Each structure stands twice: as C-alpha cells, then as structure tokens.
C-alpha cells in the first residue's frame, strides 16, 4: 500500500530499515541494540495523492456552494 514511502526515526534521527510486503501486510525490519528508545514510523503519502484529494475536496465544496446559492 505505501510502496516504500516510509521514514523511520530512532531517537529523532533517520534510521535505516528493511521492508517487505505481501497481499495484505507490510513488514518493517529495524536493527538496533535493545534498550529503551523511541521508534517512530512515518508513512508518507505520494504527492500526487495529496493533490488529488485536495482537488476532490475543492470540487465538492464548489458543488455544495452552487447548490446552496442557486435556489
């Protein structure tokens, strides 16, 4: 689903990782020495998807506005 669009942070710094996917799941493998750390995985949307969502929201807003003010 995310097609390798991840950022993995360990203690606030980018960290290398491995990943693989199957039909239902994505797995992320992180190698570090075990202790107490904050590990953050940030999925990143492709930019074309964000643009498409913004355009759809704008179009829906225009349709609602026109229907409200055409009566």
HTML snippet that shows the backbone in 3Dmol.js (N, CA, C, O; Angstrom):
<script src="https://3Dmol.org/build/3Dmol-min.js"></script>
<div id="view" style="width:600px;height:400px;position:relative"></div>
<script>
const pdb = `
ATOM      1  N   UNK A   1       0.823  -1.202   0.000  1.00  0.00           N
ATOM      2  CA  UNK A   1       0.000   0.000   0.000  1.00  0.00           C
ATOM      3  C   UNK A   1       0.863   1.262   0.000  1.00  0.00           C
ATOM      4  O   UNK A   1       0.591   2.189  -0.762  1.00  0.00           O
ATOM      5  N   UNK A   2       1.865   1.311   0.813  1.00  0.00           N
ATOM      6  CA  UNK A   2       2.662   2.542   0.912  1.00  0.00           C
ATOM      7  C   UNK A   2       3.816   2.567  -0.072  1.00  0.00           C
ATOM      8  O   UNK A   2       4.421   3.620  -0.273  1.00  0.00           O
ATOM      9  N   UNK A   3       4.138   1.444  -0.689  1.00  0.00           N
ATOM     10  CA  UNK A   3       5.154   1.370  -1.742  1.00  0.00           C
ATOM     11  C   UNK A   3       6.475   2.021  -1.341  1.00  0.00           C
ATOM     12  O   UNK A   3       6.977   2.901  -2.040  1.00  0.00           O
ATOM     13  N   UNK A   4       7.024   1.592  -0.230  1.00  0.00           N
ATOM     14  CA  UNK A   4       8.329   2.069   0.261  1.00  0.00           C
ATOM     15  C   UNK A   4       8.341   3.548   0.630  1.00  0.00           C
ATOM     16  O   UNK A   4       9.414   4.151   0.659  1.00  0.00           O
ATOM     17  N   UNK A   5       7.211   4.144   0.907  1.00  0.00           N
ATOM     18  CA  UNK A   5       7.161   5.550   1.309  1.00  0.00           C
ATOM     19  C   UNK A   5       7.092   5.650   2.822  1.00  0.00           C
ATOM     20  O   UNK A   5       6.047   5.972   3.387  1.00  0.00           O
ATOM     21  N   UNK A   6       8.211   5.371   3.471  1.00  0.00           N
ATOM     22  CA  UNK A   6       8.304   5.408   4.925  1.00  0.00           C
ATOM     23  C   UNK A   6       9.515   6.222   5.328  1.00  0.00           C
ATOM     24  O   UNK A   6      10.503   6.317   4.599  1.00  0.00           O
ATOM     25  N   UNK A   7       9.413   6.802   6.499  1.00  0.00           N
ATOM     26  CA  UNK A   7      10.573   7.352   7.177  1.00  0.00           C
ATOM     27  C   UNK A   7      10.589   6.720   8.555  1.00  0.00           C
ATOM     28  O   UNK A   7       9.586   6.747   9.269  1.00  0.00           O
ATOM     29  N   UNK A   8      11.731   6.146   8.933  1.00  0.00           N
ATOM     30  CA  UNK A   8      11.863   5.546  10.253  1.00  0.00           C
ATOM     31  C   UNK A   8      12.815   6.407  11.064  1.00  0.00           C
ATOM     32  O   UNK A   8      13.939   6.673  10.640  1.00  0.00           O
ATOM     33  N   UNK A   9      12.354   6.847  12.250  1.00  0.00           N
ATOM     34  CA  UNK A   9      13.173   7.664  13.139  1.00  0.00           C
ATOM     35  C   UNK A   9      13.450   6.881  14.411  1.00  0.00           C
ATOM     36  O   UNK A   9      12.535   6.317  15.011  1.00  0.00           O
ATOM     37  N   UNK A  10      14.705   6.847  14.819  1.00  0.00           N
ATOM     38  CA  UNK A  10      15.097   6.247  16.094  1.00  0.00           C
ATOM     39  C   UNK A  10      15.780   7.329  16.902  1.00  0.00           C
ATOM     40  O   UNK A  10      16.824   7.850  16.509  1.00  0.00           O
ATOM     41  N   UNK A  11      15.187   7.660  18.026  1.00  0.00           N
ATOM     42  CA  UNK A  11      15.670   8.747  18.878  1.00  0.00           C
ATOM     43  C   UNK A  11      15.752  10.063  18.103  1.00  0.00           C
ATOM     44  O   UNK A  11      16.671  10.855  18.310  1.00  0.00           O
ATOM     45  N   UNK A  12      14.781  10.291  17.207  1.00  0.00           N
ATOM     46  CA  UNK A  12      14.697  11.539  16.469  1.00  0.00           C
ATOM     47  C   UNK A  12      15.575  11.630  15.234  1.00  0.00           C
ATOM     48  O   UNK A  12      15.579  12.665  14.568  1.00  0.00           O
ATOM     49  N   UNK A  13      16.325  10.573  14.904  1.00  0.00           N
ATOM     50  CA  UNK A  13      17.208  10.594  13.731  1.00  0.00           C
ATOM     51  C   UNK A  13      16.768   9.520  12.749  1.00  0.00           C
ATOM     52  O   UNK A  13      16.286   8.459  13.147  1.00  0.00           O
ATOM     53  N   UNK A  14      16.941   9.810  11.437  1.00  0.00           N
ATOM     54  CA  UNK A  14      16.581   8.809  10.438  1.00  0.00           C
ATOM     55  C   UNK A  14      17.398   7.547  10.644  1.00  0.00           C
ATOM     56  O   UNK A  14      18.580   7.606  10.982  1.00  0.00           O
ATOM     57  N   UNK A  15      16.749   6.388  10.435  1.00  0.00           N
ATOM     58  CA  UNK A  15      17.382   5.106  10.695  1.00  0.00           C
ATOM     59  C   UNK A  15      17.116   4.195   9.511  1.00  0.00           C
ATOM     60  O   UNK A  15      16.021   4.191   8.948  1.00  0.00           O
ATOM     61  N   UNK A  16      18.128   3.421   9.138  1.00  0.00           N
ATOM     62  CA  UNK A  16      17.947   2.505   8.005  1.00  0.00           C
ATOM     63  C   UNK A  16      17.047   1.340   8.420  1.00  0.00           C
ATOM     64  O   UNK A  16      17.006   0.960   9.590  1.00  0.00           O
ATOM     65  N   UNK A  17      16.335   0.786   7.452  1.00  0.00           N
ATOM     66  CA  UNK A  17      15.399  -0.293   7.736  1.00  0.00           C
ATOM     67  C   UNK A  17      15.204  -1.141   6.490  1.00  0.00           C
ATOM     68  O   UNK A  17      15.535  -0.728   5.379  1.00  0.00           O
ATOM     69  N   UNK A  18      14.670  -2.317   6.695  1.00  0.00           N
ATOM     70  CA  UNK A  18      14.282  -3.182   5.594  1.00  0.00           C
ATOM     71  C   UNK A  18      12.782  -3.354   5.633  1.00  0.00           C
ATOM     72  O   UNK A  18      12.170  -3.268   6.698  1.00  0.00           O
ATOM     73  N   UNK A  19      12.187  -3.596   4.485  1.00  0.00           N
ATOM     74  CA  UNK A  19      10.750  -3.849   4.476  1.00  0.00           C
ATOM     75  C   UNK A  19      10.387  -4.811   3.359  1.00  0.00           C
ATOM     76  O   UNK A  19      11.101  -4.935   2.364  1.00  0.00           O
ATOM     77  N   UNK A  20       9.276  -5.480   3.541  1.00  0.00           N
ATOM     78  CA  UNK A  20       8.719  -6.337   2.517  1.00  0.00           C
ATOM     79  C   UNK A  20       7.213  -6.360   2.686  1.00  0.00           C
ATOM     80  O   UNK A  20       6.691  -6.086   3.767  1.00  0.00           O
ATOM     81  N   UNK A  21       6.524  -6.690   1.607  1.00  0.00           N
ATOM     82  CA  UNK A  21       5.065  -6.694   1.638  1.00  0.00           C
ATOM     83  C   UNK A  21       4.536  -7.987   1.038  1.00  0.00           C
ATOM     84  O   UNK A  21       5.211  -8.644   0.245  1.00  0.00           O
ATOM     85  N   UNK A  22       3.334  -8.335   1.424  1.00  0.00           N
ATOM     86  CA  UNK A  22       2.587  -9.389   0.751  1.00  0.00           C
ATOM     87  C   UNK A  22       1.249  -8.802   0.345  1.00  0.00           C
ATOM     88  O   UNK A  22       1.109  -7.579   0.304  1.00  0.00           O
ATOM     89  N   UNK A  23       0.262  -9.635   0.045  1.00  0.00           N
ATOM     90  CA  UNK A  23      -1.029  -9.119  -0.423  1.00  0.00           C
ATOM     91  C   UNK A  23      -1.767  -8.301   0.631  1.00  0.00           C
ATOM     92  O   UNK A  23      -2.538  -7.406   0.285  1.00  0.00           O
ATOM     93  N   UNK A  24      -1.541  -8.595   1.924  1.00  0.00           N
ATOM     94  CA  UNK A  24      -2.323  -7.965   2.975  1.00  0.00           C
ATOM     95  C   UNK A  24      -1.540  -7.051   3.916  1.00  0.00           C
ATOM     96  O   UNK A  24      -2.125  -6.170   4.545  1.00  0.00           O
ATOM     97  N   UNK A  25      -0.239  -7.249   4.018  1.00  0.00           N
ATOM     98  CA  UNK A  25       0.517  -6.565   5.071  1.00  0.00           C
ATOM     99  C   UNK A  25       1.839  -6.025   4.552  1.00  0.00           C
ATOM    100  O   UNK A  25       2.370  -6.478   3.538  1.00  0.00           O
ATOM    101  N   UNK A  26       2.349  -5.044   5.281  1.00  0.00           N
ATOM    102  CA  UNK A  26       3.697  -4.531   5.057  1.00  0.00           C
ATOM    103  C   UNK A  26       4.478  -4.736   6.345  1.00  0.00           C
ATOM    104  O   UNK A  26       3.984  -4.434   7.431  1.00  0.00           O
ATOM    105  N   UNK A  27       5.690  -5.247   6.223  1.00  0.00           N
ATOM    106  CA  UNK A  27       6.532  -5.510   7.381  1.00  0.00           C
ATOM    107  C   UNK A  27       7.764  -4.618   7.310  1.00  0.00           C
ATOM    108  O   UNK A  27       8.375  -4.461   6.253  1.00  0.00           O
ATOM    109  N   UNK A  28       8.114  -4.040   8.448  1.00  0.00           N
ATOM    110  CA  UNK A  28       9.289  -3.180   8.536  1.00  0.00           C
ATOM    111  C   UNK A  28      10.245  -3.794   9.548  1.00  0.00           C
ATOM    112  O   UNK A  28       9.854  -4.109  10.672  1.00  0.00           O
ATOM    113  N   UNK A  29      11.501  -3.963   9.142  1.00  0.00           N
ATOM    114  CA  UNK A  29      12.522  -4.549  10.000  1.00  0.00           C
ATOM    115  C   UNK A  29      13.543  -3.469  10.359  1.00  0.00           C
ATOM    116  O   UNK A  29      14.123  -2.833   9.479  1.00  0.00           O
ATOM    117  N   UNK A  30      13.752  -3.272  11.654  1.00  0.00           N
ATOM    118  CA  UNK A  30      14.707  -2.280  12.135  1.00  0.00           C
ATOM    119  C   UNK A  30      15.710  -2.991  13.027  1.00  0.00           C
ATOM    120  O   UNK A  30      15.320  -3.724  13.936  1.00  0.00           O
ATOM    121  N   UNK A  31      16.978  -2.786  12.783  1.00  0.00           N
ATOM    122  CA  UNK A  31      18.030  -3.421  13.564  1.00  0.00           C
ATOM    123  C   UNK A  31      18.676  -2.379  14.489  1.00  0.00           C
ATOM    124  O   UNK A  31      19.249  -1.397  14.018  1.00  0.00           O
ATOM    125  N   UNK A  32      18.580  -2.600  15.808  1.00  0.00           N
ATOM    126  CA  UNK A  32      19.207  -1.711  16.769  1.00  0.00           C
ATOM    127  C   UNK A  32      19.465  -2.488  18.053  1.00  0.00           C
ATOM    128  O   UNK A  32      18.847  -3.527  18.287  1.00  0.00           O
ATOM    129  N   UNK A  33      20.368  -1.992  18.879  1.00  0.00           N
ATOM    130  CA  UNK A  33      20.683  -2.626  20.159  1.00  0.00           C
ATOM    131  C   UNK A  33      19.524  -2.383  21.108  1.00  0.00           C
ATOM    132  O   UNK A  33      19.078  -1.250  21.288  1.00  0.00           O
ATOM    133  N   UNK A  34      19.043  -3.458  21.710  1.00  0.00           N
ATOM    134  CA  UNK A  34      17.849  -3.366  22.555  1.00  0.00           C
ATOM    135  C   UNK A  34      18.113  -2.532  23.808  1.00  0.00           C
ATOM    136  O   UNK A  34      19.020  -2.826  24.587  1.00  0.00           O
ATOM    137  N   UNK A  35      17.332  -1.523  23.981  1.00  0.00           N
ATOM    138  CA  UNK A  35      17.272  -0.690  25.175  1.00  0.00           C
ATOM    139  C   UNK A  35      16.033   0.183  25.008  1.00  0.00           C
ATOM    140  O   UNK A  35      15.241  -0.043  24.093  1.00  0.00           O
ATOM    141  N   UNK A  36      15.859   1.145  25.850  1.00  0.00           N
ATOM    142  CA  UNK A  36      14.683   1.996  25.749  1.00  0.00           C
ATOM    143  C   UNK A  36      14.947   3.102  24.725  1.00  0.00           C
ATOM    144  O   UNK A  36      15.784   3.976  24.948  1.00  0.00           O
ATOM    145  N   UNK A  37      14.231   3.054  23.609  1.00  0.00           N
ATOM    146  CA  UNK A  37      14.341   4.054  22.543  1.00  0.00           C
ATOM    147  C   UNK A  37      12.940   4.406  22.068  1.00  0.00           C
ATOM    148  O   UNK A  37      11.999   3.628  22.226  1.00  0.00           O
ATOM    149  N   UNK A  38      12.822   5.561  21.498  1.00  0.00           N
ATOM    150  CA  UNK A  38      11.580   5.930  20.835  1.00  0.00           C
ATOM    151  C   UNK A  38      11.746   5.652  19.353  1.00  0.00           C
ATOM    152  O   UNK A  38      12.620   6.226  18.702  1.00  0.00           O
ATOM    153  N   UNK A  39      10.919   4.781  18.823  1.00  0.00           N
ATOM    154  CA  UNK A  39      10.946   4.429  17.411  1.00  0.00           C
ATOM    155  C   UNK A  39       9.673   4.961  16.770  1.00  0.00           C
ATOM    156  O   UNK A  39       8.572   4.631  17.211  1.00  0.00           O
ATOM    157  N   UNK A  40       9.816   5.788  15.724  1.00  0.00           N
ATOM    158  CA  UNK A  40       8.671   6.393  15.052  1.00  0.00           C
ATOM    159  C   UNK A  40       8.716   5.987  13.590  1.00  0.00           C
ATOM    160  O   UNK A  40       9.741   6.142  12.926  1.00  0.00           O
ATOM    161  N   UNK A  41       7.596   5.464  13.088  1.00  0.00           N
ATOM    162  CA  UNK A  41       7.472   5.117  11.678  1.00  0.00           C
ATOM    163  C   UNK A  41       6.446   6.055  11.073  1.00  0.00           C
ATOM    164  O   UNK A  41       5.292   6.087  11.500  1.00  0.00           O
ATOM    165  N   UNK A  42       6.872   6.818  10.075  1.00  0.00           N
ATOM    166  CA  UNK A  42       6.016   7.837   9.471  1.00  0.00           C
ATOM    167  C   UNK A  42       5.698   7.413   8.040  1.00  0.00           C
ATOM    168  O   UNK A  42       6.579   7.453   7.180  1.00  0.00           O
ATOM    169  N   UNK A  43       4.459   7.009   7.770  1.00  0.00           N
ATOM    170  CA  UNK A  43       4.093   6.726   6.378  1.00  0.00           C
ATOM    171  C   UNK A  43       3.955   8.040   5.624  1.00  0.00           C
ATOM    172  O   UNK A  43       3.411   9.010   6.152  1.00  0.00           O
ATOM    173  N   UNK A  44       4.437   8.073   4.416  1.00  0.00           N
ATOM    174  CA  UNK A  44       4.390   9.292   3.627  1.00  0.00           C
ATOM    175  C   UNK A  44       3.485   9.073   2.425  1.00  0.00           C
ATOM    176  O   UNK A  44       3.640   8.094   1.694  1.00  0.00           O
ATOM    177  N   UNK A  45       2.548   9.976   2.223  1.00  0.00           N
ATOM    178  CA  UNK A  45       1.667   9.892   1.077  1.00  0.00           C
ATOM    179  C   UNK A  45       2.409  10.389  -0.162  1.00  0.00           C
ATOM    180  O   UNK A  45       3.154  11.365  -0.083  1.00  0.00           O
ATOM    181  N   UNK A  46       2.216   9.739  -1.289  1.00  0.00           N
ATOM    182  CA  UNK A  46       2.780  10.280  -2.531  1.00  0.00           C
ATOM    183  C   UNK A  46       2.156  11.636  -2.823  1.00  0.00           C
ATOM    184  O   UNK A  46       0.977  11.846  -2.536  1.00  0.00           O
ATOM    185  N   UNK A  47       2.921  12.551  -3.384  1.00  0.00           N
ATOM    186  CA  UNK A  47       2.441  13.919  -3.595  1.00  0.00           C
ATOM    187  C   UNK A  47       1.250  13.962  -4.541  1.00  0.00           C
ATOM    188  O   UNK A  47       0.372  14.808  -4.366  1.00  0.00           O
ATOM    189  N   UNK A  48       1.185  13.083  -5.537  1.00  0.00           N
ATOM    190  CA  UNK A  48       0.047  13.106  -6.446  1.00  0.00           C
ATOM    191  C   UNK A  48      -1.244  12.740  -5.716  1.00  0.00           C
ATOM    192  O   UNK A  48      -2.311  13.230  -6.086  1.00  0.00           O
ATOM    193  N   UNK A  49      -1.173  11.896  -4.696  1.00  0.00           N
ATOM    194  CA  UNK A  49      -2.359  11.518  -3.933  1.00  0.00           C
ATOM    195  C   UNK A  49      -2.878  12.707  -3.118  1.00  0.00           C
ATOM    196  O   UNK A  49      -4.087  12.925  -3.041  1.00  0.00           O
ATOM    197  N   UNK A  50      -1.984  13.460  -2.523  1.00  0.00           N
ATOM    198  CA  UNK A  50      -2.387  14.649  -1.758  1.00  0.00           C
ATOM    199  C   UNK A  50      -3.032  15.669  -2.688  1.00  0.00           C
ATOM    200  O   UNK A  50      -4.046  16.271  -2.334  1.00  0.00           O
ATOM    201  N   UNK A  51      -2.459  15.870  -3.866  1.00  0.00           N
ATOM    202  CA  UNK A  51      -3.027  16.806  -4.842  1.00  0.00           C
ATOM    203  C   UNK A  51      -4.412  16.342  -5.288  1.00  0.00           C
ATOM    204  O   UNK A  51      -5.329  17.154  -5.405  1.00  0.00           O
ATOM    205  N   UNK A  52      -4.567  15.056  -5.536  1.00  0.00           N
ATOM    206  CA  UNK A  52      -5.854  14.512  -5.955  1.00  0.00           C
ATOM    207  C   UNK A  52      -6.911  14.708  -4.868  1.00  0.00           C
ATOM    208  O   UNK A  52      -8.042  15.086  -5.174  1.00  0.00           O
ATOM    209  N   UNK A  53      -6.565  14.460  -3.617  1.00  0.00           N
ATOM    210  CA  UNK A  53      -7.504  14.659  -2.515  1.00  0.00           C
ATOM    211  C   UNK A  53      -7.898  16.129  -2.376  1.00  0.00           C
ATOM    212  O   UNK A  53      -9.064  16.437  -2.130  1.00  0.00           O
ATOM    213  N   UNK A  54      -6.937  17.032  -2.531  1.00  0.00           N
ATOM    214  CA  UNK A  54      -7.220  18.465  -2.446  1.00  0.00           C
ATOM    215  C   UNK A  54      -8.153  18.903  -3.572  1.00  0.00           C
ATOM    216  O   UNK A  54      -9.089  19.670  -3.343  1.00  0.00           O
ATOM    217  N   UNK A  55      -7.900  18.421  -4.779  1.00  0.00           N
ATOM    218  CA  UNK A  55      -8.750  18.776  -5.917  1.00  0.00           C
ATOM    219  C   UNK A  55     -10.177  18.247  -5.723  1.00  0.00           C
ATOM    220  O   UNK A  55     -11.143  18.938  -6.047  1.00  0.00           O
ATOM    221  N   UNK A  56     -10.309  17.037  -5.199  1.00  0.00           N
ATOM    222  CA  UNK A  56     -11.631  16.463  -4.949  1.00  0.00           C
ATOM    223  C   UNK A  56     -12.382  17.265  -3.898  1.00  0.00           C
ATOM    224  O   UNK A  56     -13.570  17.544  -4.063  1.00  0.00           O
ATOM    225  N   UNK A  57     -11.703  17.636  -2.823  1.00  0.00           N
ATOM    226  CA  UNK A  57     -12.346  18.428  -1.769  1.00  0.00           C
ATOM    227  C   UNK A  57     -12.784  19.786  -2.305  1.00  0.00           C
ATOM    228  O   UNK A  57     -13.870  20.256  -1.966  1.00  0.00           O
ATOM    229  N   UNK A  58     -11.970  20.417  -3.124  1.00  0.00           N
ATOM    230  CA  UNK A  58     -12.325  21.712  -3.713  1.00  0.00           C
ATOM    231  C   UNK A  58     -13.535  21.583  -4.629  1.00  0.00           C
ATOM    232  O   UNK A  58     -14.438  22.419  -4.591  1.00  0.00           O
ATOM    233  N   UNK A  59     -13.555  20.547  -5.445  1.00  0.00           N
ATOM    234  CA  UNK A  59     -14.680  20.327  -6.349  1.00  0.00           C
ATOM    235  C   UNK A  59     -15.973  20.101  -5.569  1.00  0.00           C
ATOM    236  O   UNK A  59     -17.017  20.643  -5.932  1.00  0.00           O
ATOM    237  N   UNK A  60     -15.912  19.312  -4.509  1.00  0.00           N
ATOM    238  CA  UNK A  60     -17.100  19.084  -3.694  1.00  0.00           C
ATOM    239  C   UNK A  60     -17.578  20.369  -3.025  1.00  0.00           C
ATOM    240  O   UNK A  60     -18.783  20.602  -2.928  1.00  0.00           O
ATOM    241  N   UNK A  61     -16.662  21.193  -2.569  1.00  0.00           N
ATOM    242  CA  UNK A  61     -17.029  22.465  -1.948  1.00  0.00           C
ATOM    243  C   UNK A  61     -17.731  23.371  -2.959  1.00  0.00           C
ATOM    244  O   UNK A  61     -18.707  24.035  -2.609  1.00  0.00           O
ATOM    245  N   UNK A  62     -17.256  23.413  -4.199  1.00  0.00           N
ATOM    246  CA  UNK A  62     -17.881  24.236  -5.240  1.00  0.00           C
ATOM    247  C   UNK A  62     -19.280  23.717  -5.548  1.00  0.00           C
ATOM    248  O   UNK A  62     -20.210  24.509  -5.709  1.00  0.00           O
ATOM    249  N   UNK A  63     -19.443  22.396  -5.631  1.00  0.00           N
ATOM    250  CA  UNK A  63     -20.764  21.821  -5.914  1.00  0.00           C
ATOM    251  C   UNK A  63     -21.752  22.171  -4.803  1.00  0.00           C
ATOM    252  O   UNK A  63     -22.879  22.577  -5.085  1.00  0.00           O
ATOM    253  N   UNK A  64     -21.348  22.022  -3.565  1.00  0.00           N
ATOM    254  CA  UNK A  64     -22.224  22.347  -2.438  1.00  0.00           C
ATOM    255  C   UNK A  64     -22.569  23.830  -2.436  1.00  0.00           C
ATOM    256  O   UNK A  64     -23.722  24.192  -2.202  1.00  0.00           O
ATOM    257  N   UNK A  65     -21.592  24.690  -2.692  1.00  0.00           N
ATOM    258  CA  UNK A  65     -21.826  26.137  -2.720  1.00  0.00           C
ATOM    259  C   UNK A  65     -22.830  26.507  -3.808  1.00  0.00           C
ATOM    260  O   UNK A  65     -23.743  27.297  -3.570  1.00  0.00           O
ATOM    261  N   UNK A  66     -22.661  25.937  -5.000  1.00  0.00           N
ATOM    262  CA  UNK A  66     -23.572  26.265  -6.119  1.00  0.00           C
ATOM    263  C   UNK A  66     -24.984  25.787  -5.840  1.00  0.00           C
ATOM    264  O   UNK A  66     -25.953  26.482  -6.148  1.00  0.00           O
ATOM    265  N   UNK A  67     -25.103  24.598  -5.256  1.00  0.00           N
ATOM    266  CA  UNK A  67     -26.452  24.090  -4.950  1.00  0.00           C
ATOM    267  C   UNK A  67     -27.151  24.944  -3.898  1.00  0.00           C
ATOM    268  O   UNK A  67     -28.362  25.158  -3.963  1.00  0.00           O
ATOM    269  N   UNK A  68     -26.382  25.426  -2.935  1.00  0.00           N
ATOM    270  CA  UNK A  68     -26.951  26.254  -1.866  1.00  0.00           C
ATOM    271  C   UNK A  68     -27.411  27.612  -2.406  1.00  0.00           C
ATOM    272  O   UNK A  68     -28.445  28.130  -1.983  1.00  0.00           O
ATOM    273  N   UNK A  69     -26.654  28.183  -3.330  1.00  0.00           N
ATOM    274  CA  UNK A  69     -26.931  29.546  -3.785  1.00  0.00           C
ATOM    275  C   UNK A  69     -27.691  29.603  -5.108  1.00  0.00           C
ATOM    276  O   UNK A  69     -27.924  30.696  -5.624  1.00  0.00           O
ATOM    277  N   UNK A  70     -28.078  28.479  -5.663  1.00  0.00           N
ATOM    278  CA  UNK A  70     -28.833  28.513  -6.927  1.00  0.00           C
ATOM    279  C   UNK A  70     -30.322  28.562  -6.720  1.00  0.00           C
ATOM    280  O   UNK A  70     -31.061  28.786  -7.678  1.00  0.00           O
ATOM    281  N   UNK A  71     -30.791  28.361  -5.508  1.00  0.00           N
ATOM    282  CA  UNK A  71     -32.241  28.352  -5.234  1.00  0.00           C
ATOM    283  C   UNK A  71     -32.746  29.699  -4.896  1.00  0.00           C
ATOM    284  O   UNK A  71     -33.939  29.865  -4.640  1.00  0.00           O
TER     285      UNK A  71
END
`;
const viewer = $3Dmol.createViewer("view");
viewer.addModel(pdb, "pdb");
viewer.setStyle({}, {cartoon: {color: "spectrum"}});
viewer.zoomTo();
viewer.render();
</script>
